[in-house]
Structure formats: structure tokens, C-alpha cells
Amino acid sequence: MSISLKNKRVAILATNGFEQSELEVPKKALEKVDAEVTVVSIESGKIKGWKGDDWGSEVNVDATLSQVSASDFDALVLPGGVINPDLLRVNDKAIEFIGSFFNGEKQKPVAAICHGPWTLINAEVVKNRNLTSYKSIRCDLINAGANWVDEAVVVDNGLVTSRTPDDLDRFTEKMIEEIAEGKHAA
């Protein structure tokens, strides 16, 4: 039986410098299972991806952080790239938005890949959580109290993390499963 995410609203939070495939592949996978996907950013218009060693394609921003809140969505996706999460992790609205998915009795599903978990450190939601990431931020996550594991995909109470674009198939599969399950105990 295939999974349907009809009536599920998913935010993809990104800004300039997102890893092209880490936004596009999850977005297409979510749309394929009928999720309503909204690209959220710190500014309106278009954001530019990073592909290989240079800038990639632009993606339309559907809403800015000032126009939405976590209560508008059932889940959150955080693509990586180096520039994207580095810009987001120092933006107070972005960190507040991310943290809101972890607040309350039940946590909404959150999926972060590559350098995306960097933002989770600033949102102060990694302590005692099992997760993975791109290897260059491993020490950052461990220093923030995370239990870092070198695996293609790690799931911890609705938090899905992966290492690199090479893990996208497994990442999107687990992301969709966790969104279908819905909120998880805090």
C-alpha cells in the first residue's frame, strides 16, 4: 500500500545557497504523495541553489517567515548546502520557526539533511537526540549534546536526518513515513 500525504502541509525552509538536490528531490517526493509543499524563506521572490561547484537554479519562495508560523504546517524539511543553513542559523525568525516544530507535548516531524542539522543546534533541539549529518558538522552536533551516528538515515522520534545527497532516496522514504505518522511524543 502506498503512502498518501493528502491534506498534510509541509514547509521547506531554505534561503540562497541551498543544496539543489536536497530541496528539489524531497519537494518532488512530497508532491508525488499529494502533500501540500510550501517553500518558506527569510525573503520573498526567488532563492538560488548550489549545484556542484557553482550556483544552480532558482526556486520560487511561496511564503516568508513573517507570513507563516509552525502551526500552519504538519512537518518541516531543512535542506543542506553550506551557505543556506549558515545563513538560517543566525536568523532569529528562522530559529524560532524551527524550534516551534519541537515545542509542546508532541513534536511535528522534521527532516534535515547534510548541513541542515546545523540549524537544529541554534534552535537548541539536538541534546540527547540521535542524528546524523554531513561529516564536517559532526563535532558541532556532538558539542551541542547530540548522539551523532554515521548512517545514511537516522530517525529519532519524528526527527529524520541524513548525511549527503547520496542518501536522498532513503532520506525521502523515511521523511514521508514520519510525516504520515504525524506528531510524536516529545
Buried (B, 14 or more C-beta within 10 A) or exposed (E): EEEEBEEBBBBBBBBBBBBBBBBBBBBEBBEEBEBBBBBBBBEEEEBBBBBEEEBBEEBEBBBBBEEBEBEEBBBBBBBBBBBBBBBBBEBEEBBBBBBBBBEEEEBBBBBBBBBBBBBBBBBEBBEEBBBBBBEEBBEBBEEBEBBBBEBBBBBBBBBBBBBBBEBBEBBBBBBBEBBBEEBBEE
